[in-house]
């Protein structure tokens, strides 16, 4: 099953996350299929690249991780 979840990047004490599409059994850091956006927790910036593509994935059965779902709700993105 595919999931849309966060993958940590960035330096120590300076976190940065990518929103990635990955198989739920693989590591999000190395096994992702596509980068769909990013999240910067320091500046609270959350951005998705292509919402239409994400809607297509959701229609095909892909699920959000709880954290990504919460970020979408907080930032009031319509999916």
DSSP file (Angstrom, degrees, kcal/mol; ACC not computed):
  #  RESIDUE AA STRUCTURE BP1 BP2  ACC     N-H-->O    O-->H-N    N-H-->O    O-->H-N    TCO  KAPPA ALPHA  PHI   PSI    X-CA   Y-CA   Z-CA
    1    1 A X              0   0    0      0, 0.0    23,-2.4     0, 0.0     2,-0.2   0.000 360.0 360.0 360.0 134.4    0.0    0.0    0.0
    2    2 A X  E     -A   23   0A   0     21,-0.2    61,-1.6    22,-0.1     2,-0.3  -0.605 360.0-171.4 -86.1 146.8    1.3    3.4   -0.9
    3    3 A X  E     -Ab  22  63A   0     19,-3.1    19,-2.7    -2,-0.2     2,-0.6  -0.968  24.0-134.2-135.6 152.6    1.4    6.3    1.6
    4    4 A X  E     +Ab  21  64A   0     59,-2.6    61,-2.3    -2,-0.3     2,-0.2  -0.944  49.5 143.7-104.0 116.2    2.1   10.0    1.5
    5    5 A X  E     -A   20   0A   0     15,-2.3    15,-3.2    -2,-0.6     2,-0.3  -0.829  48.1 -81.8-145.8-179.8    4.3   10.8    4.4
    6    6 A X  E     -A   19   0A   0     -2,-0.2     2,-0.4    13,-0.2    13,-0.2  -0.660  27.3-164.4 -94.1 144.8    7.3   12.9    5.6
    7    7 A X  E     -A   18   0A   0     11,-2.3    11,-2.8    -2,-0.3     2,-0.2  -0.994  23.7-126.7-126.8 122.6   10.9   12.2    4.9
    8    8 A X  E     +A   17   0A   0     -2,-0.4     2,-0.3     9,-0.2     9,-0.2  -0.451  38.3 156.5 -75.7 138.8   13.5   14.1    7.1
    9    9 A X  E     +A   16   0A   0      7,-3.7     7,-1.8    -2,-0.2     2,-0.1  -0.798  26.9  70.7-140.7-177.5   16.3   16.0    5.4
   10   10 A X  E    S-A   15   0A   0     -2,-0.3     5,-0.2     5,-0.2     2,-0.1  -0.295  78.6 -56.6  95.3 178.1   18.4   18.9    6.4
   11   11 A X  E >   -A   14   0A   0      3,-0.8     3,-1.9     1,-0.2     2,-0.1  -0.350  67.0 -71.2 -92.3 172.1   21.2   19.4    9.0
   12   12 A X  T 3  S+     0   0    0      1,-0.3    -1,-0.2    -2,-0.1    -2,-0.0  -0.419 122.7  10.4 -61.7 137.9   21.3   18.7   12.7
   13   13 A X  T 3  S+     0   0    0     -2,-0.1    -1,-0.3    -3,-0.1     2,-0.1   0.566 119.9  78.3  64.3  11.3   19.3   21.3   14.6
   14   14 A X  E <  S-A   11   0A   0     -3,-1.9    -3,-0.8    -5,-0.1    -1,-0.1  -0.519  70.2-171.4-142.5  71.2   17.9   22.5   11.2
   15   15 A X  E     +A   10   0A   0     -5,-0.2    27,-0.4    -2,-0.1     2,-0.3  -0.279   9.7 176.1 -72.3 152.5   15.2   20.0   10.2
   16   16 A X  E     -A    9   0A   0     -7,-1.8    -7,-3.7    24,-0.1     2,-0.4  -0.960  12.5-154.9-151.4 135.3   13.5   20.1    6.8
   17   17 A X  E     -AC   8  39A   0     22,-2.8    22,-2.8    -2,-0.3     2,-0.4  -0.917   5.4-150.0-121.3 142.4   11.0   17.5    5.6
   18   18 A X  E     -AC   7  38A   0    -11,-2.8   -11,-2.3    -2,-0.4     2,-0.7  -0.858  19.1-132.1-101.0 143.2    9.9   16.3    2.1
   19   19 A X  E     +AC   6  37A   0     18,-2.1    17,-3.7    -2,-0.4    18,-1.1  -0.878  41.7 179.5 -91.9 115.9    6.4   15.1    1.5
   20   20 A X  E     -AC   5  35A   0    -15,-3.2   -15,-2.3    -2,-0.7     2,-0.6  -0.839  34.8-130.1-125.0 155.8    6.9   11.9   -0.4
   21   21 A X  E     +AC   4  34A   0     13,-2.5    12,-3.4    -2,-0.3    13,-1.1  -0.923  47.4 152.5 -99.7 121.7    5.0    9.0   -2.0
   22   22 A X  E     -AC   3  32A   0    -19,-2.7   -19,-3.1    -2,-0.6     2,-0.2  -0.969  51.4 -92.4-148.5 159.9    6.3    5.7   -0.7
   23   23 A X  E >   -A    2   0A   0      8,-0.6     3,-1.1    -2,-0.3   -21,-0.2  -0.552  40.4-126.1 -69.6 139.3    5.5    2.1    0.0
   24   24 A X  T 3  S+     0   0    0    -23,-2.4    -1,-0.1     1,-0.3   -22,-0.1   0.694 106.7  52.4 -68.3 -16.9    4.5    1.8    3.6
   25   25 A X  T 3  S+     0   0    0    -24,-0.2    -1,-0.3     2,-0.1     2,-0.2   0.645  97.8  79.3 -91.4 -15.5    7.0   -1.0    4.3
   26   26 A X  S <  S-     0   0    0     -3,-1.1     2,-0.2     5,-0.1    -4,-0.0  -0.510  93.4 -93.1 -91.3 159.9   10.0    0.9    2.9
   27   27 A X     >  -     0   0    0     -2,-0.2     4,-2.6     1,-0.1     3,-0.4  -0.522  27.9-139.8 -68.8 134.0   12.0    3.6    4.6
   28   28 A X  T  4 S+     0   0    0     -2,-0.2     4,-0.3     1,-0.2    -1,-0.1   0.788  98.1  59.8 -67.1 -26.3   10.7    7.1    3.7
   29   29 A X  T  4 S+     0   0    0      1,-0.1    -1,-0.2     2,-0.1   -22,-0.1   0.849 123.8  12.6 -72.8 -34.1   14.2    8.4    3.4
   30   30 A X  T  4 S+     0   0    0     -3,-0.4    -2,-0.2     1,-0.1    -1,-0.1   0.672 120.6  57.5-117.1 -23.5   15.5    6.1    0.7
   31   31 A X     <  +     0   0    0     -4,-2.6    -8,-0.6    -8,-0.1     2,-0.1   0.099  69.9 130.4-104.4  25.1   12.5    4.2   -0.8
   32   32 A X  E     -C   22   0A   0     -4,-0.3   -10,-0.2   -10,-0.2     3,-0.1  -0.455  42.9-157.8 -83.4 153.7   10.3    7.0   -2.1
   33   33 A X  E    S+     0   0A   0    -12,-3.4     2,-0.3     1,-0.3   -11,-0.2   0.781  73.6   3.6 -94.1 -33.9    8.8    7.1   -5.6
   34   34 A X  E     -C   21   0A   0    -13,-1.1   -13,-2.5     0, 0.0     2,-0.6  -0.992  61.6-126.7-156.9 143.5    8.1   10.8   -5.9
   35   35 A X  E     +C   20   0A   0     -2,-0.3   -15,-0.2   -15,-0.2     3,-0.1  -0.842  26.3 176.7 -92.2 124.2    8.5   14.1   -4.0
   36   36 A X  E     -     0   0A   0    -17,-3.7    13,-3.2    -2,-0.6    14,-0.5   0.537  57.1 -44.7-107.1 -10.3    5.2   15.9   -3.7
   37   37 A X  E     -CD  19  48A   0    -18,-1.1   -18,-2.1    11,-0.3     2,-0.3  -0.976  56.3-104.0 172.0-163.8    6.1   18.9   -1.5
   38   38 A X  E     -CD  18  47A   0      9,-2.5     9,-2.5   -20,-0.3     2,-0.3  -0.970   9.4-153.3-150.2 164.1    8.0   20.1    1.6
   39   39 A X  E     -CD  17  46A   0    -22,-2.8   -22,-2.8    -2,-0.3     2,-0.6  -0.975   2.1-166.4-142.7 126.2    7.5   21.2    5.2
   40   40 A X  E  >> - D   0  45A   0      5,-3.0     5,-1.4    -2,-0.3     4,-1.1  -0.932   2.8-169.0-111.8 105.9    9.8   23.5    7.1
   41   41 A X  T  45S+     0   0    0     -2,-0.6    -1,-0.1     1,-0.2   -25,-0.1   0.721  82.9  59.4 -70.9 -19.2    9.0   23.3   10.8
   42   42 A X  T  45S+     0   0    0    -27,-0.4    -1,-0.2     1,-0.2   -26,-0.1   0.938 120.3  25.0 -73.5 -46.4   11.1   26.3   11.7
   43   43 A X  T  45S-     0   0    0      2,-0.1    -2,-0.2    -3,-0.1    -1,-0.2   0.445 104.6-126.2 -94.6  -0.9    9.3   28.7    9.5
   44   44 A X  T  <5 +     0   0    0     -4,-1.1     2,-0.5     1,-0.2    -3,-0.2   0.787  55.0 155.8  60.3  30.8    6.0   26.7    9.6
   45   45 A X  E   < +D   40   0A   0     -5,-1.4    -5,-3.0     2,-0.0     2,-0.4  -0.784  17.7 177.4 -93.0 127.0    6.0   26.6    5.8
   46   46 A X  E     +D   39   0A   0     -2,-0.5     2,-0.4    -7,-0.2    -7,-0.2  -0.993   5.6 169.9-131.0 123.1    4.1   23.7    4.2
   47   47 A X  E     -D   38   0A   0     -9,-2.5    -9,-2.5    -2,-0.4     2,-0.4  -0.998  20.8-156.5-140.9 135.8    3.7   23.5    0.4
   48   48 A X  E     -D   37   0A   0     -2,-0.4   -11,-0.3   -11,-0.2     3,-0.3  -0.911  12.1-147.8-108.2 138.2    2.5   20.8   -2.0
   49   49 A X  S    S+     0   0    0    -13,-3.2     2,-0.4    -2,-0.4    -1,-0.1   0.967  83.3  11.0 -70.4 -55.3    3.7   20.9   -5.6
   50   50 A X     >  -     0   0    0    -14,-0.5     4,-1.6     1,-0.1    -1,-0.2  -0.866  56.9-178.5-135.1  97.4    0.7   19.5   -7.6
   51   51 A X  H  > S+     0   0    0     -2,-0.4     4,-2.3    -3,-0.3     5,-0.2   0.834  85.6  58.5 -66.4 -33.5   -2.6   19.1   -5.7
   52   52 A X  H  > S+     0   0    0      1,-0.2     4,-1.7     2,-0.2    -1,-0.2   0.901 105.8  48.9 -63.3 -40.4   -4.3   17.7   -8.7
   53   53 A X  H  > S+     0   0    0      2,-0.2     4,-2.1     1,-0.2    -1,-0.2   0.882 110.3  51.2 -65.8 -38.6   -1.8   14.9   -8.9
   54   54 A X  H  X S+     0   0    0     -4,-1.6     4,-2.5     2,-0.2    -2,-0.2   0.886 106.8  54.0 -66.3 -38.8   -2.3   14.2   -5.2
   55   55 A X  H  X S+     0   0    0     -4,-2.3     4,-2.0     1,-0.2    -1,-0.2   0.880 107.6  51.6 -61.6 -37.5   -6.0   14.0   -5.7
   56   56 A X  H  X S+     0   0    0     -4,-1.7     4,-1.1     2,-0.2    -2,-0.2   0.919 109.7  48.9 -64.3 -43.9   -5.4   11.4   -8.4
   57   57 A X  H ><>S+     0   0    0     -4,-2.1     5,-2.1     1,-0.2     3,-0.5   0.912 110.3  50.8 -61.6 -43.0   -3.3    9.3   -6.0
   58   58 A X  H ><5S+     0   0    0     -4,-2.5     3,-1.4     1,-0.2    -1,-0.2   0.883 106.9  54.8 -63.3 -38.5   -6.0    9.6   -3.3
   59   59 A X  H 3<5S+     0   0    0     -4,-2.0    -1,-0.2     1,-0.3    -2,-0.2   0.762 105.1  54.4 -64.3 -25.4   -8.6    8.4   -5.8
   60   60 A X  T <<5S-     0   0    0     -4,-1.1    -1,-0.3    -3,-0.5    -2,-0.2   0.351 130.2 -91.0 -91.7   5.1   -6.4    5.4   -6.5
   61   61 A X  T < 5S+     0   0    0     -3,-1.4    -3,-0.2     1,-0.3     2,-0.2   0.511  73.8 147.4 104.3   5.1   -6.3    4.4   -2.8
   62   62 A X      < -     0   0    0     -5,-2.1    -1,-0.3    -6,-0.1     2,-0.3  -0.507  33.1-150.1 -73.1 143.4   -3.2    6.1   -1.5
   63   63 A X  E     -b    3   0A   0    -61,-1.6   -59,-2.6    -2,-0.2     2,-0.2  -0.820   8.0-123.4-115.6 154.8   -3.4    7.2    2.1
   64   64 A X  E     -b    4   0A   0     -2,-0.3   -59,-0.2   -61,-0.2     2,-0.2  -0.639  26.5-117.1 -87.3 150.6   -1.9   10.1    4.1
   65   65 A X     >  -     0   0    0    -61,-2.3     4,-2.4    -2,-0.2     5,-0.2  -0.507  35.4-106.6 -74.5 159.4    0.2    9.5    7.2
   66   66 A X  H  > S+     0   0    0      1,-0.2     4,-1.9     2,-0.2     5,-0.1   0.870 119.0  50.9 -57.8 -37.4   -1.4   11.1   10.3
   67   67 A X  H  > S+     0   0    0      2,-0.2     4,-2.2     1,-0.2    -1,-0.2   0.910 111.0  46.5 -69.0 -42.4    1.1   13.9   10.4
   68   68 A X  H  > S+     0   0    0    -64,-0.2     4,-2.3     2,-0.2    -1,-0.2   0.902 111.5  52.4 -66.0 -40.5    0.7   14.9    6.8
   69   69 A X  H  X S+     0   0    0     -4,-2.4     4,-1.9     1,-0.2    -1,-0.2   0.897 109.9  49.1 -61.3 -39.9   -3.1   14.8    7.2
   70   70 A X  H  X S+     0   0    0     -4,-1.9     4,-2.6    -5,-0.2    -2,-0.2   0.894 110.2  50.6 -66.5 -40.9   -2.8   17.1   10.2
   71   71 A X  H  X S+     0   0    0     -4,-2.2     4,-2.2     2,-0.2    -2,-0.2   0.881 109.1  51.4 -65.5 -38.2   -0.6   19.5    8.3
   72   72 A X  H  <>S+     0   0    0     -4,-2.3     5,-2.1     2,-0.2     4,-0.3   0.908 112.5  46.4 -64.1 -41.1   -3.1   19.6    5.4
   73   73 A X  H ><5S+     0   0    0     -4,-1.9     3,-0.9     3,-0.2    -2,-0.2   0.912 112.3  49.5 -68.2 -42.5   -5.9   20.4    7.8
   74   74 A X  H 3<5S+     0   0    0     -4,-2.6    -2,-0.2     1,-0.2    -1,-0.2   0.896 114.1  45.1 -62.6 -41.2   -3.9   23.1    9.6
   75   75 A X  T 3<5S-     0   0    0     -4,-2.2    -1,-0.2    -5,-0.2    -2,-0.2   0.398 109.3-125.9 -87.4   2.9   -2.9   24.8    6.4
   76   76 A X  T < 5 +     0   0    0     -3,-0.9     2,-0.5    -4,-0.3    -3,-0.2   0.900  46.0 167.2  56.1  49.8   -6.5   24.6    5.0
   77   77 A X      < -     0   0    0     -5,-2.1     2,-0.7    -6,-0.1    -1,-0.2  -0.840  32.5-132.7 -95.4 129.0   -5.6   22.8    1.8
   78   78 A X              0   0    0     -2,-0.5    -5,-0.0     1,-0.2    -6,-0.0  -0.727 360.0 360.0 -87.8 114.2   -8.6   21.4   -0.1
   79   79 A X              0   0    0     -2,-0.7    -1,-0.2   -25,-0.0   -21,-0.1   0.309 360.0 360.0-128.3 360.0   -8.0   17.8   -1.2
